Amino acid sequence: MIMARAFDNPIPGYCTFNTINLRLWKSIPNTEFDFSSFNKGDYFRALEQKEKAEYITSVLYPNDETEAGKELRLKQQYLLVSATVQDAMRRFMKRKRNLEEWPEKVAI
């Protein structure tokens, strides 16, 4: 399983005291390290899940002329859209609003 971790970056405006928040996402594994594989001496497999998860967001917009590039692009799009929509839904529900207000209050 792969999860998305948010990183918020304040972006200052030009000649103003205002800033906006730019939320970026990083893919992370649900388990960082496989101790079972490590204890068996399979050191590469111990880190395999971490490497596969971080690979998704290591480079954005890969060349999608190959099947591998298309697959990676699809994984990136799915992860980033899913994380963003879930985050927007979490923030919306945190304010105890009626779900019927979603289309009027949230723009994606």
C-alpha positions in Angstrom: 0.0 0.0 0.0 1.2 3.5 -0.9 0.2 6.6 1.0 0.7 10.3 0.2 2.3 12.7 2.6 1.5 16.4 2.2 4.2 19.1 2.3 3.0 22.7 2.5 5.1 25.4 1.1 4.3 29.1 1.7 4.6 31.1 -1.5 5.1 34.8 -0.8 3.5 37.4 -3.2 5.6 40.0 -4.9 5.7 43.3 -3.1 3.1 42.2 -0.6 2.8 40.6 2.9 0.4 38.0 1.6 1.4 34.3 1.0 -0.5 31.4 -0.5 0.0 27.8 0.4 1.2 25.3 -2.2 0.5 21.8 -1.1 2.8 19.1 -2.7 2.6 15.4 -2.2 5.2 12.7 -1.8 4.5 9.0 -2.1 5.5 6.9 0.9 5.1 3.2 1.8 2.8 2.2 4.6 5.8 0.2 6.0 9.3 1.7 5.7 11.3 -1.4 6.2 10.7 -5.1 6.0 12.5 -6.6 9.1 11.5 -10.1 8.1 13.4 -9.9 4.8 16.3 -8.1 6.5 16.7 -10.8 9.1 16.8 -13.4 6.4 19.7 -11.6 4.7 17.6 -10.3 1.8 18.7 -6.6 2.2 17.4 -5.4 -1.1 13.9 -6.9 -0.5 13.9 -5.2 2.9 13.9 -1.8 1.1 11.9 -2.8 -2.0 8.5 -1.4 -0.9 10.1 1.9 0.1 11.9 2.2 -3.2 8.8 1.3 -5.2 6.6 3.8 -3.3 9.1 6.7 -3.6 9.6 6.0 -7.3 6.1 7.3 -8.1 6.8 10.9 -7.1 10.6 11.0 -7.6 10.3 12.6 -11.0 7.1 14.2 -12.3 5.9 14.1 -15.9 7.9 11.1 -17.2 8.3 10.4 -20.9 5.1 8.5 -21.6 6.1 7.1 -25.0 6.9 3.7 -23.5 4.5 1.4 -21.6 6.5 1.9 -18.4 6.3 5.7 -18.8 2.5 5.5 -19.3 2.1 3.3 -16.3 4.2 5.6 -14.1 2.2 8.7 -15.3 -1.1 6.9 -14.5 0.2 6.0 -11.0 1.2 9.6 -10.4 -2.1 11.0 -11.6 -4.1 8.6 -9.5 -2.0 9.2 -6.4 -2.0 13.0 -6.7 -5.7 13.4 -7.5 -6.8 10.9 -4.9 -4.7 12.6 -2.2 -6.0 16.0 -3.1 -9.6 15.0 -3.2 -9.3 13.1 0.1 -7.6 16.1 1.7 -10.3 18.5 0.4 -13.0 16.2 1.7 -11.3 15.9 5.1 -11.0 19.7 5.4 -14.6 20.2 4.3 -16.0 17.6 6.8 -13.9 19.0 9.6 -16.0 22.2 9.5 -19.2 20.1 10.1 -20.8 21.1 6.8 -23.5 19.3 5.0 -22.2 17.2 2.1 -24.8 18.8 -0.2 -22.8 22.1 0.1 -19.7 20.4 -1.4 -20.2 21.6 -5.1 -20.8 25.2 -3.9 -17.9 25.4 -1.5 -15.1 23.4 -3.2 -13.6 23.9 -6.6 -11.2 21.3 -8.1 
